Amino acid sequence: MKNLEIKIKLYVGSKVDFIKDVKLQDDGDGVVYIKEWNLDKPKPTQEQLDALETEAQAEEDLQTILNTRATAYPSIQEQLDMQYWDKVNGTTNWEDAIAKVKADIAKP
């Protein structure tokens, strides 16, 4: 379902409310489809959605990386504490911790 949501956002070119604007449905067979389309822009054809596959997959991959990074970073409280002690001690522990996460979980 996520990939279809991303394709629709790319097609529309802006945020989409998937409660009011577009309703997706899966009848239990694993096939997700557009059940309801309430936008001014015409409903996309399957061909138009298929044409967005590569771009949608790249966006989905990027979101996976960003979500993985978000859980790998120290908490905000820990980061603030690192920054305080870095300033007091003249160290770079905070920068090093952030750089390690970015290097370990690199963007494509």
Biopython code that builds the backbone (N, CA, C, O; Angstrom):
import numpy as np
from Bio.PDB.StructureBuilder import StructureBuilder

atoms = [
    (1, "MET", "N", (0.834, -1.194, 0.000)),
    (1, "MET", "CA", (0.000, 0.000, 0.000)),
    (1, "MET", "C", (0.871, 1.248, 0.000)),
    (1, "MET", "O", (0.526, 2.257, -0.614)),
    (2, "LYS", "N", (2.001, 1.171, 0.693)),
    (2, "LYS", "CA", (2.874, 2.333, 0.810)),
    (2, "LYS", "C", (3.322, 2.817, -0.565)),
    (2, "LYS", "O", (3.312, 4.020, -0.827)),
    (3, "ASN", "N", (3.712, 1.902, -1.441)),
    (3, "ASN", "CA", (4.193, 2.299, -2.755)),
    (3, "ASN", "C", (3.108, 3.008, -3.556)),
    (3, "ASN", "O", (3.400, 3.974, -4.261)),
    (4, "LEU", "N", (1.865, 2.549, -3.462)),
    (4, "LEU", "CA", (0.776, 3.211, -4.178)),
    (4, "LEU", "C", (0.549, 4.609, -3.610)),
    (4, "LEU", "O", (0.290, 5.549, -4.362)),
    (5, "GLU", "N", (0.645, 4.752, -2.293)),
    (5, "GLU", "CA", (0.508, 6.079, -1.685)),
    (5, "GLU", "C", (1.577, 7.022, -2.217)),
    (5, "GLU", "O", (1.285, 8.170, -2.552)),
    (6, "ILE", "N", (2.798, 6.546, -2.294)),
    (6, "ILE", "CA", (3.900, 7.373, -2.791)),
    (6, "ILE", "C", (3.665, 7.740, -4.254)),
    (6, "ILE", "O", (3.878, 8.889, -4.642)),
    (7, "LYS", "N", (3.232, 6.788, -5.066)),
    (7, "LYS", "CA", (2.961, 7.074, -6.480)),
    (7, "LYS", "C", (1.880, 8.141, -6.620)),
    (7, "LYS", "O", (1.981, 9.027, -7.468)),
    (8, "ILE", "N", (0.853, 8.052, -5.791)),
    (8, "ILE", "CA", (-0.233, 9.038, -5.858)),
    (8, "ILE", "C", (0.281, 10.418, -5.464)),
    (8, "ILE", "O", (-0.056, 11.410, -6.109)),
    (9, "LYS", "N", (1.097, 10.490, -4.406)),
    (9, "LYS", "CA", (1.674, 11.778, -4.006)),
    (9, "LYS", "C", (2.533, 12.351, -5.122)),
    (9, "LYS", "O", (2.481, 13.552, -5.390)),
    (10, "LEU", "N", (3.317, 11.511, -5.770)),
    (10, "LEU", "CA", (4.147, 11.977, -6.882)),
    (10, "LEU", "C", (3.279, 12.447, -8.042)),
    (10, "LEU", "O", (3.568, 13.475, -8.656)),
    (11, "TYR", "N", (2.233, 11.713, -8.341)),
    (11, "TYR", "CA", (1.327, 12.071, -9.437)),
    (11, "TYR", "C", (0.649, 13.413, -9.162)),
    (11, "TYR", "O", (0.579, 14.271, -10.042)),
    (12, "VAL", "N", (0.151, 13.588, -7.936)),
    (12, "VAL", "CA", (-0.566, 14.811, -7.567)),
    (12, "VAL", "C", (0.408, 15.977, -7.434)),
    (12, "VAL", "O", (0.078, 17.109, -7.786)),
    (13, "GLY", "N", (1.605, 15.700, -6.929)),
    (13, "GLY", "CA", (2.604, 16.756, -6.777)),
    (13, "GLY", "C", (2.493, 17.521, -5.478)),
    (13, "GLY", "O", (3.084, 18.591, -5.333)),
    (14, "SER", "N", (1.741, 16.983, -4.531)),
    (14, "SER", "CA", (1.603, 17.628, -3.223)),
    (14, "SER", "C", (1.118, 16.594, -2.217)),
    (14, "SER", "O", (0.928, 15.423, -2.549)),
    (15, "LYS", "N", (0.920, 17.048, -0.981)),
    (15, "LYS", "CA", (0.424, 16.144, 0.049)),
    (15, "LYS", "C", (-0.984, 15.683, -0.315)),
    (15, "LYS", "O", (-1.747, 16.400, -0.961)),
    (16, "VAL", "N", (-1.302, 14.468, 0.118)),
    (16, "VAL", "CA", (-2.622, 13.901, -0.150)),
    (16, "VAL", "C", (-3.189, 13.405, 1.174)),
    (16, "VAL", "O", (-2.503, 12.726, 1.938)),
    (17, "ASP", "N", (-4.433, 13.745, 1.435)),
    (17, "ASP", "CA", (-5.126, 13.245, 2.623)),
    (17, "ASP", "C", (-5.770, 11.920, 2.239)),
    (17, "ASP", "O", (-6.735, 11.887, 1.476)),
    (18, "PHE", "N", (-5.227, 10.824, 2.775)),
    (18, "PHE", "CA", (-5.720, 9.499, 2.406)),
    (18, "PHE", "C", (-6.950, 9.086, 3.214)),
    (18, "PHE", "O", (-7.323, 7.913, 3.244)),
    (19, "ILE", "N", (-7.562, 10.057, 3.860)),
    (19, "ILE", "CA", (-8.853, 9.814, 4.513)),
    (19, "ILE", "C", (-9.949, 10.550, 3.752)),
    (19, "ILE", "O", (-11.027, 10.003, 3.520)),
    (20, "LYS", "N", (-9.667, 11.813, 3.359)),
    (20, "LYS", "CA", (-10.667, 12.617, 2.659)),
    (20, "LYS", "C", (-10.483, 12.626, 1.146)),
    (20, "LYS", "O", (-11.444, 12.440, 0.400)),
    (21, "ASP", "N", (-9.243, 12.842, 0.691)),
    (21, "ASP", "CA", (-9.003, 13.067, -0.735)),
    (21, "ASP", "C", (-8.987, 11.779, -1.560)),
    (21, "ASP", "O", (-9.617, 11.695, -2.614)),
    (22, "VAL", "N", (-8.266, 10.790, -1.069)),
    (22, "VAL", "CA", (-8.117, 9.533, -1.797)),
    (22, "VAL", "C", (-8.247, 8.391, -0.801)),
    (22, "VAL", "O", (-7.584, 8.378, 0.236)),
    (23, "LYS", "N", (-9.103, 7.437, -1.126)),
    (23, "LYS", "CA", (-9.260, 6.261, -0.269)),
    (23, "LYS", "C", (-8.753, 5.039, -1.024)),
    (23, "LYS", "O", (-9.166, 4.756, -2.148)),
    (24, "LEU", "N", (-7.841, 4.323, -0.361)),
    (24, "LEU", "CA", (-7.298, 3.101, -0.938)),
    (24, "LEU", "C", (-7.959, 1.907, -0.267)),
    (24, "LEU", "O", (-8.436, 1.996, 0.865)),
    (25, "GLN", "N", (-7.980, 0.792, -0.983)),
    (25, "GLN", "CA", (-8.601, -0.402, -0.418)),
    (25, "GLN", "C", (-7.838, -1.646, -0.836)),
    (25, "GLN", "O", (-7.300, -1.739, -1.940)),
    (26, "ASP", "N", (-7.812, -2.598, 0.089)),
    (26, "ASP", "CA", (-7.263, -3.932, -0.152)),
    (26, "ASP", "C", (-8.355, -4.893, 0.267)),
    (26, "ASP", "O", (-8.731, -4.926, 1.438)),
    (27, "ASP", "N", (-8.867, -5.669, -0.659)),
    (27, "ASP", "CA", (-9.975, -6.589, -0.372)),
    (27, "ASP", "C", (-9.502, -7.895, 0.254)),
    (27, "ASP", "O", (-10.241, -8.880, 0.283)),
    (28, "GLY", "N", (-8.271, -7.901, 0.753)),
    (28, "GLY", "CA", (-7.747, -9.092, 1.391)),
    (28, "GLY", "C", (-6.946, -9.979, 0.461)),
    (28, "GLY", "O", (-6.404, -11.002, 0.879)),
    (29, "ASP", "N", (-6.871, -9.585, -0.802)),
    (29, "ASP", "CA", (-6.120, -10.386, -1.768)),
    (29, "ASP", "C", (-4.727, -9.818, -2.025)),
    (29, "ASP", "O", (-3.991, -10.314, -2.878)),
    (30, "GLY", "N", (-4.372, -8.767, -1.274)),
    (30, "GLY", "CA", (-3.057, -8.160, -1.423)),
    (30, "GLY", "C", (-2.967, -7.129, -2.534)),
    (30, "GLY", "O", (-1.914, -6.520, -2.724)),
    (31, "VAL", "N", (-4.049, -6.923, -3.268)),
    (31, "VAL", "CA", (-4.063, -5.936, -4.348)),
    (31, "VAL", "C", (-4.694, -4.653, -3.816)),
    (31, "VAL", "O", (-5.876, -4.621, -3.476)),
    (32, "VAL", "N", (-3.886, -3.598, -3.752)),
    (32, "VAL", "CA", (-4.363, -2.304, -3.262)),
    (32, "VAL", "C", (-4.778, -1.469, -4.466)),
    (32, "VAL", "O", (-4.071, -1.411, -5.471)),
    (33, "TYR", "N", (-5.927, -0.830, -4.349)),
    (33, "TYR", "CA", (-6.409, -0.009, -5.458)),
    (33, "TYR", "C", (-7.077, 1.249, -4.920)),
    (33, "TYR", "O", (-7.376, 1.357, -3.731)),
    (34, "ILE", "N", (-7.302, 2.199, -5.828)),
    (34, "ILE", "CA", (-7.960, 3.447, -5.470)),
    (34, "ILE", "C", (-9.461, 3.189, -5.441)),
    (34, "ILE", "O", (-10.072, 2.913, -6.473)),
    (35, "LYS", "N", (-10.043, 3.280, -4.267)),
    (35, "LYS", "CA", (-11.483, 3.067, -4.125)),
    (35, "LYS", "C", (-12.246, 4.354, -4.386)),
    (35, "LYS", "O", (-13.311, 4.346, -5.004)),
    (36, "GLU", "N", (-11.682, 5.472, -3.902)),
    (36, "GLU", "CA", (-12.381, 6.749, -4.033)),
    (36, "GLU", "C", (-11.379, 7.845, -4.351)),
    (36, "GLU", "O", (-10.309, 7.900, -3.745)),
    (37, "TRP", "N", (-11.714, 8.721, -5.298)),
    (37, "TRP", "CA", (-10.842, 9.812, -5.734)),
    (37, "TRP", "C", (-11.620, 11.109, -5.631)),
    (37, "TRP", "O", (-12.578, 11.313, -6.377)),
    (38, "ASN", "N", (-11.224, 11.999, -4.714)),
    (38, "ASN", "CA", (-11.948, 13.250, -4.467)),
    (38, "ASN", "C", (-11.075, 14.476, -4.706)),
    (38, "ASN", "O", (-11.213, 15.483, -4.011)),
    (39, "LEU", "N", (-10.184, 14.396, -5.678)),
    (39, "LEU", "CA", (-9.320, 15.514, -6.007)),
    (39, "LEU", "C", (-9.747, 16.136, -7.327)),
    (39, "LEU", "O", (-10.406, 15.491, -8.143)),
    (40, "ASP", "N", (-9.364, 17.407, -7.534)),
    (40, "ASP", "CA", (-9.679, 18.091, -8.781)),
    (40, "ASP", "C", (-8.904, 17.506, -9.959)),
    (40, "ASP", "O", (-9.408, 17.469, -11.081)),
    (41, "LYS", "N", (-7.687, 17.055, -9.704)),
    (41, "LYS", "CA", (-6.875, 16.447, -10.754)),
    (41, "LYS", "C", (-7.488, 15.099, -11.125)),
    (41, "LYS", "O", (-7.924, 14.363, -10.239)),
    (42, "PRO", "N", (-7.533, 14.758, -12.418)),
    (42, "PRO", "CA", (-8.136, 13.489, -12.827)),
    (42, "PRO", "C", (-7.456, 12.287, -12.176)),
    (42, "PRO", "O", (-6.249, 12.304, -11.935)),
    (43, "LYS", "N", (-8.222, 11.263, -11.899)),
    (43, "LYS", "CA", (-7.690, 10.035, -11.323)),
    (43, "LYS", "C", (-6.661, 9.448, -12.284)),
    (43, "LYS", "O", (-6.910, 9.379, -13.488)),
    (44, "PRO", "N", (-5.501, 9.023, -11.764)),
    (44, "PRO", "CA", (-4.467, 8.498, -12.657)),
    (44, "PRO", "C", (-4.837, 7.128, -13.224)),
    (44, "PRO", "O", (-5.535, 6.337, -12.590)),
    (45, "THR", "N", (-4.357, 6.883, -14.408)),
    (45, "THR", "CA", (-4.526, 5.559, -15.001)),
    (45, "THR", "C", (-3.453, 4.635, -14.423)),
    (45, "THR", "O", (-2.490, 5.102, -13.814)),
    (46, "GLN", "N", (-3.616, 3.358, -14.609)),
    (46, "GLN", "CA", (-2.600, 2.407, -14.148)),
    (46, "GLN", "C", (-1.277, 2.663, -14.856)),
    (46, "GLN", "O", (-0.213, 2.508, -14.258)),
    (47, "GLU", "N", (-1.336, 3.052, -16.121)),
    (47, "GLU", "CA", (-0.123, 3.344, -16.877)),
    (47, "GLU", "C", (0.617, 4.541, -16.280)),
    (47, "GLU", "O", (1.844, 4.535, -16.184)),
    (48, "GLN", "N", (-0.135, 5.566, -15.880)),
    (48, "GLN", "CA", (0.489, 6.734, -15.255)),
    (48, "GLN", "C", (1.150, 6.357, -13.925)),
    (48, "GLN", "O", (2.245, 6.825, -13.616)),
    (49, "LEU", "N", (0.484, 5.518, -13.153)),
    (49, "LEU", "CA", (1.057, 5.069, -11.885)),
    (49, "LEU", "C", (2.279, 4.191, -12.113)),
    (49, "LEU", "O", (3.279, 4.322, -11.407)),
    (50, "ASP", "N", (2.206, 3.297, -13.094)),
    (50, "ASP", "CA", (3.336, 2.411, -13.411)),
    (50, "ASP", "C", (4.567, 3.217, -13.826)),
    (50, "ASP", "O", (5.698, 2.831, -13.531)),
    (51, "ALA", "N", (4.338, 4.339, -14.514)),
    (51, "ALA", "CA", (5.446, 5.178, -14.966)),
    (51, "ALA", "C", (6.202, 5.814, -13.797)),
    (51, "ALA", "O", (7.332, 6.274, -13.965)),
    (52, "LEU", "N", (5.586, 5.840, -12.623)),
    (52, "LEU", "CA", (6.203, 6.429, -11.438)),
    (52, "LEU", "C", (6.906, 5.396, -10.561)),
    (52, "LEU", "O", (7.383, 5.731, -9.477)),
    (53, "GLU", "N", (6.976, 4.146, -11.016)),
    (53, "GLU", "CA", (7.516, 3.050, -10.204)),
    (53, "GLU", "C", (8.944, 3.315, -9.719)),
    (53, "GLU", "O", (9.228, 3.166, -8.531)),
    (54, "THR", "N", (9.830, 3.699, -10.614)),
    (54, "THR", "CA", (11.229, 3.909, -10.244)),
    (54, "THR", "C", (11.367, 5.040, -9.232)),
    (54, "THR", "O", (12.072, 4.909, -8.231)),
    (55, "GLU", "N", (10.688, 6.148, -9.505)),
    (55, "GLU", "CA", (10.750, 7.298, -8.598)),
    (55, "GLU", "C", (10.128, 6.961, -7.240)),
    (55, "GLU", "O", (10.640, 7.375, -6.200)),
    (56, "ALA", "N", (9.028, 6.213, -7.253)),
    (56, "ALA", "CA", (8.369, 5.827, -6.002)),
    (56, "ALA", "C", (9.244, 4.875, -5.193)),
    (56, "ALA", "O", (9.313, 4.987, -3.969)),
    (57, "GLN", "N", (9.911, 3.943, -5.866)),
    (57, "GLN", "CA", (10.788, 3.013, -5.152)),
    (57, "GLN", "C", (11.965, 3.742, -4.527)),
    (57, "GLN", "O", (12.371, 3.424, -3.409)),
    (58, "ALA", "N", (12.519, 4.723, -5.245)),
    (58, "ALA", "CA", (13.622, 5.517, -4.702)),
    (58, "ALA", "C", (13.166, 6.290, -3.470)),
    (58, "ALA", "O", (13.901, 6.375, -2.487)),
    (59, "GLU", "N", (11.976, 6.848, -3.512)),
    (59, "GLU", "CA", (11.424, 7.590, -2.361)),
    (59, "GLU", "C", (11.182, 6.649, -1.189)),
    (59, "GLU", "O", (11.478, 6.996, -0.046)),
    (60, "GLU", "N", (10.655, 5.475, -1.456)),
    (60, "GLU", "CA", (10.409, 4.501, -0.396)),
    (60, "GLU", "C", (11.732, 4.039, 0.232)),
    (60, "GLU", "O", (11.821, 3.894, 1.452)),
    (61, "ASP", "N", (12.744, 3.811, -0.589)),
    (61, "ASP", "CA", (14.061, 3.416, -0.082)),
    (61, "ASP", "C", (14.657, 4.515, 0.796)),
    (61, "ASP", "O", (15.231, 4.232, 1.847)),
    (62, "LEU", "N", (14.518, 5.775, 0.360)),
    (62, "LEU", "CA", (15.024, 6.898, 1.136)),
    (62, "LEU", "C", (14.316, 6.989, 2.485)),
    (62, "LEU", "O", (14.961, 7.208, 3.510)),
    (63, "GLN", "N", (12.998, 6.822, 2.490)),
    (63, "GLN", "CA", (12.247, 6.880, 3.747)),
    (63, "GLN", "C", (12.670, 5.765, 4.700)),
    (63, "GLN", "O", (12.720, 5.972, 5.912)),
    (64, "THR", "N", (12.972, 4.590, 4.160)),
    (64, "THR", "CA", (13.446, 3.479, 4.986)),
    (64, "THR", "C", (14.772, 3.849, 5.645)),
    (64, "THR", "O", (14.975, 3.592, 6.831)),
    (65, "ILE", "N", (15.670, 4.451, 4.875)),
    (65, "ILE", "CA", (16.962, 4.870, 5.411)),
    (65, "ILE", "C", (16.771, 5.931, 6.485)),
    (65, "ILE", "O", (17.383, 5.846, 7.550)),
    (66, "LEU", "N", (15.938, 6.921, 6.226)),
    (66, "LEU", "CA", (15.719, 7.993, 7.202)),
    (66, "LEU", "C", (15.087, 7.461, 8.483)),
    (66, "LEU", "O", (15.436, 7.906, 9.577)),
    (67, "ASN", "N", (14.166, 6.518, 8.357)),
    (67, "ASN", "CA", (13.555, 5.916, 9.548)),
    (67, "ASN", "C", (14.571, 5.098, 10.335)),
    (67, "ASN", "O", (14.566, 5.114, 11.566)),
    (68, "THR", "N", (15.436, 4.386, 9.631)),
    (68, "THR", "CA", (16.481, 3.600, 10.297)),
    (68, "THR", "C", (17.449, 4.528, 11.023)),
    (68, "THR", "O", (17.849, 4.253, 12.155)),
    (69, "ARG", "N", (17.821, 5.618, 10.376)),
    (69, "ARG", "CA", (18.700, 6.598, 11.010)),
    (69, "ARG", "C", (18.050, 7.181, 12.264)),
    (69, "ARG", "O", (18.705, 7.330, 13.296)),
    (70, "ALA", "N", (16.773, 7.507, 12.171)),
    (70, "ALA", "CA", (16.082, 8.140, 13.299)),
    (70, "ALA", "C", (16.165, 7.281, 14.555)),
    (70, "ALA", "O", (16.296, 7.807, 15.661)),
    (71, "THR", "N", (16.091, 5.967, 14.392)),
    (71, "THR", "CA", (16.175, 5.095, 15.563)),
    (71, "THR", "C", (17.622, 4.871, 16.001)),
    (71, "THR", "O", (17.865, 4.489, 17.146)),
    (72, "ALA", "N", (18.580, 5.102, 15.112)),
    (72, "ALA", "CA", (19.986, 4.884, 15.438)),
    (72, "ALA", "C", (20.619, 6.092, 16.149)),
    (72, "ALA", "O", (21.572, 5.936, 16.913)),
    (73, "TYR", "N", (20.089, 7.286, 15.897)),
    (73, "TYR", "CA", (20.642, 8.475, 16.554)),
    (73, "TYR", "C", (20.416, 8.398, 18.062)),
    (73, "TYR", "O", (19.423, 7.828, 18.513)),
    (74, "PRO", "N", (21.335, 8.971, 18.845)),
    (74, "PRO", "CA", (21.068, 9.095, 20.281)),
    (74, "PRO", "C", (19.824, 9.981, 20.482)),
    (74, "PRO", "O", (19.467, 10.771, 19.608)),
    (75, "SER", "N", (19.181, 9.836, 21.637)),
    (75, "SER", "CA", (18.007, 10.668, 21.913)),
    (75, "SER", "C", (18.408, 12.144, 21.919)),
    (75, "SER", "O", (19.586, 12.475, 22.053)),
    (76, "ILE", "N", (17.436, 13.009, 21.776)),
    (76, "ILE", "CA", (17.700, 14.454, 21.801)),
    (76, "ILE", "C", (18.362, 14.843, 23.122)),
    (76, "ILE", "O", (19.292, 15.649, 23.138)),
    (77, "GLN", "N", (17.885, 14.275, 24.224)),
    (77, "GLN", "CA", (18.479, 14.582, 25.527)),
    (77, "GLN", "C", (19.959, 14.182, 25.552)),
    (77, "GLN", "O", (20.802, 14.935, 26.039)),
    (78, "GLU", "N", (20.267, 12.991, 25.023)),
    (78, "GLU", "CA", (21.657, 12.540, 24.976)),
    (78, "GLU", "C", (22.499, 13.448, 24.077)),
    (78, "GLU", "O", (23.645, 13.763, 24.398)),
    (79, "GLN", "N", (21.922, 13.860, 22.956)),
    (79, "GLN", "CA", (22.658, 14.732, 22.043)),
    (79, "GLN", "C", (22.954, 16.084, 22.697)),
    (79, "GLN", "O", (24.058, 16.613, 22.575)),
    (80, "LEU", "N", (21.960, 16.632, 23.387)),
    (80, "LEU", "CA", (22.183, 17.916, 24.065)),
    (80, "LEU", "C", (23.253, 17.789, 25.142)),
    (80, "LEU", "O", (24.084, 18.681, 25.313)),
    (81, "ASP", "N", (23.224, 16.683, 25.859)),
    (81, "ASP", "CA", (24.239, 16.450, 26.883)),
    (81, "ASP", "C", (25.628, 16.331, 26.242)),
    (81, "ASP", "O", (26.602, 16.891, 26.747)),
    (82, "MET", "N", (25.709, 15.597, 25.128)),
    (82, "MET", "CA", (26.984, 15.483, 24.407)),
    (82, "MET", "C", (27.488, 16.857, 23.984)),
    (82, "MET", "O", (28.668, 17.173, 24.141)),
    (83, "GLN", "N", (26.576, 17.675, 23.443)),
    (83, "GLN", "CA", (26.974, 19.002, 22.977)),
    (83, "GLN", "C", (27.488, 19.860, 24.135)),
    (83, "GLN", "O", (28.479, 20.576, 23.995)),
    (84, "TYR", "N", (26.809, 19.781, 25.271)),
    (84, "TYR", "CA", (27.254, 20.545, 26.444)),
    (84, "TYR", "C", (28.670, 20.127, 26.840)),
    (84, "TYR", "O", (29.551, 20.971, 27.006)),
    (85, "TRP", "N", (28.881, 18.817, 26.990)),
    (85, "TRP", "CA", (30.186, 18.342, 27.432)),
    (85, "TRP", "C", (31.262, 18.552, 26.369)),
    (85, "TRP", "O", (32.429, 18.760, 26.699)),
    (86, "ASP", "N", (30.872, 18.499, 25.091)),
    (86, "ASP", "CA", (31.835, 18.817, 24.035)),
    (86, "ASP", "C", (32.318, 20.262, 24.179)),
    (86, "ASP", "O", (33.504, 20.551, 24.020)),
    (87, "LYS", "N", (31.384, 21.157, 24.483)),
    (87, "LYS", "CA", (31.758, 22.569, 24.636)),
    (87, "LYS", "C", (32.635, 22.763, 25.870)),
    (87, "LYS", "O", (33.618, 23.503, 25.829)),
    (88, "VAL", "N", (32.279, 22.102, 26.957)),
    (88, "VAL", "CA", (33.059, 22.217, 28.188)),
    (88, "VAL", "C", (34.462, 21.627, 28.020)),
    (88, "VAL", "O", (35.450, 22.208, 28.467)),
    (89, "ASN", "N", (34.530, 20.459, 27.365)),
    (89, "ASN", "CA", (35.801, 19.722, 27.277)),
    (89, "ASN", "C", (36.573, 19.939, 25.978)),
    (89, "ASN", "O", (37.698, 19.460, 25.835)),
    (90, "GLY", "N", (35.972, 20.659, 25.031)),
    (90, "GLY", "CA", (36.640, 20.868, 23.747)),
    (90, "GLY", "C", (36.726, 19.594, 22.916)),
    (90, "GLY", "O", (37.667, 19.409, 22.143)),
    (91, "THR", "N", (35.728, 18.709, 23.082)),
    (91, "THR", "CA", (35.710, 17.436, 22.348)),
    (91, "THR", "C", (34.702, 17.495, 21.203)),
    (91, "THR", "O", (34.011, 18.497, 21.019)),
    (92, "THR", "N", (34.632, 16.418, 20.444)),
    (92, "THR", "CA", (33.703, 16.337, 19.301)),
    (92, "THR", "C", (32.863, 15.062, 19.372)),
    (92, "THR", "O", (32.538, 14.480, 18.337)),
    (93, "ASN", "N", (32.515, 14.631, 20.561)),
    (93, "ASN", "CA", (31.759, 13.381, 20.717)),
    (93, "ASN", "C", (30.421, 13.412, 19.982)),
    (93, "ASN", "O", (30.028, 12.431, 19.351)),
    (94, "TRP", "N", (29.715, 14.565, 20.069)),
    (94, "TRP", "CA", (28.414, 14.662, 19.403)),
    (94, "TRP", "C", (28.586, 14.570, 17.886)),
    (94, "TRP", "O", (27.891, 13.795, 17.229)),
    (95, "GLU", "N", (29.498, 15.349, 17.338)),
    (95, "GLU", "CA", (29.735, 15.316, 15.889)),
    (95, "GLU", "C", (30.143, 13.919, 15.442)),
    (95, "GLU", "O", (29.703, 13.442, 14.396)),
    (96, "ASP", "N", (30.975, 13.274, 16.228)),
    (96, "ASP", "CA", (31.436, 11.926, 15.887)),
    (96, "ASP", "C", (30.281, 10.928, 15.887)),
    (96, "ASP", "O", (30.195, 10.074, 15.004)),
    (97, "ALA", "N", (29.389, 11.035, 16.882)),
    (97, "ALA", "CA", (28.250, 10.110, 16.982)),
    (97, "ALA", "C", (27.304, 10.284, 15.791)),
    (97, "ALA", "O", (26.837, 9.303, 15.213)),
    (98, "ILE", "N", (27.027, 11.529, 15.434)),
    (98, "ILE", "CA", (26.127, 11.803, 14.309)),
    (98, "ILE", "C", (26.778, 11.360, 12.995)),
    (98, "ILE", "O", (26.118, 10.758, 12.147)),
    (99, "ALA", "N", (28.053, 11.651, 12.829)),
    (99, "ALA", "CA", (28.760, 11.256, 11.607)),
    (99, "ALA", "C", (28.795, 9.748, 11.451)),
    (99, "ALA", "O", (28.702, 9.238, 10.335)),
    (100, "LYS", "N", (28.928, 9.027, 12.561)),
    (100, "LYS", "CA", (28.962, 7.561, 12.494)),
    (100, "LYS", "C", (27.625, 7.021, 12.004)),
    (100, "LYS", "O", (27.595, 6.133, 11.151)),
    (101, "VAL", "N", (26.525, 7.540, 12.527)),
    (101, "VAL", "CA", (25.209, 7.085, 12.079)),
    (101, "VAL", "C", (25.039, 7.372, 10.592)),
    (101, "VAL", "O", (24.577, 6.516, 9.837)),
    (102, "LYS", "N", (25.413, 8.581, 10.173)),
    (102, "LYS", "CA", (25.279, 8.946, 8.754)),
    (102, "LYS", "C", (26.147, 8.061, 7.859)),
    (102, "LYS", "O", (25.742, 7.705, 6.753)),
    (103, "ALA", "N", (27.337, 7.709, 8.337)),
    (103, "ALA", "CA", (28.221, 6.861, 7.547)),
    (103, "ALA", "C", (27.731, 5.408, 7.522)),
    (103, "ALA", "O", (27.760, 4.752, 6.481)),
    (104, "ASP", "N", (27.284, 4.921, 8.673)),
    (104, "ASP", "CA", (26.808, 3.529, 8.769)),
    (104, "ASP", "C", (25.515, 3.297, 7.989)),
    (104, "ASP", "O", (25.284, 2.215, 7.448)),
    (105, "ILE", "N", (24.673, 4.340, 7.943)),
    (105, "ILE", "CA", (23.372, 4.223, 7.259)),
    (105, "ILE", "C", (23.334, 5.317, 6.188)),
    (105, "ILE", "O", (22.616, 6.309, 6.315)),
    (106, "ALA", "N", (24.113, 5.114, 5.151)),
    (106, "ALA", "CA", (24.274, 6.134, 4.112)),
    (106, "ALA", "C", (23.078, 6.196, 3.174)),
    (106, "ALA", "O", (22.428, 5.189, 2.895)),
    (107, "LYS", "N", (22.807, 7.398, 2.698)),
    (107, "LYS", "CA", (21.795, 7.587, 1.669)),
    (107, "LYS", "C", (22.351, 7.081, 0.341)),
    (107, "LYS", "O", (23.562, 7.117, 0.121)),
    (108, "PRO", "N", (21.476, 6.610, -0.543)),
    (108, "PRO", "CA", (21.964, 6.127, -1.845)),
    (108, "PRO", "C", (22.491, 7.270, -2.715)),
    (108, "PRO", "O", (22.937, 7.036, -3.838)),
]
sb = StructureBuilder()
sb.init_structure("model")
sb.init_model(0)
sb.init_chain("A")
sb.init_seg("    ")
for serial, (resi, resn, name, xyz) in enumerate(atoms, 1):
    if name == "N":
        sb.init_residue(resn, " ", resi, " ")
    sb.init_atom(name, np.array(xyz, "f"), 0.0, 1.0, " ", f" {name:<3s}", serial, name[0])
structure = sb.get_structure()
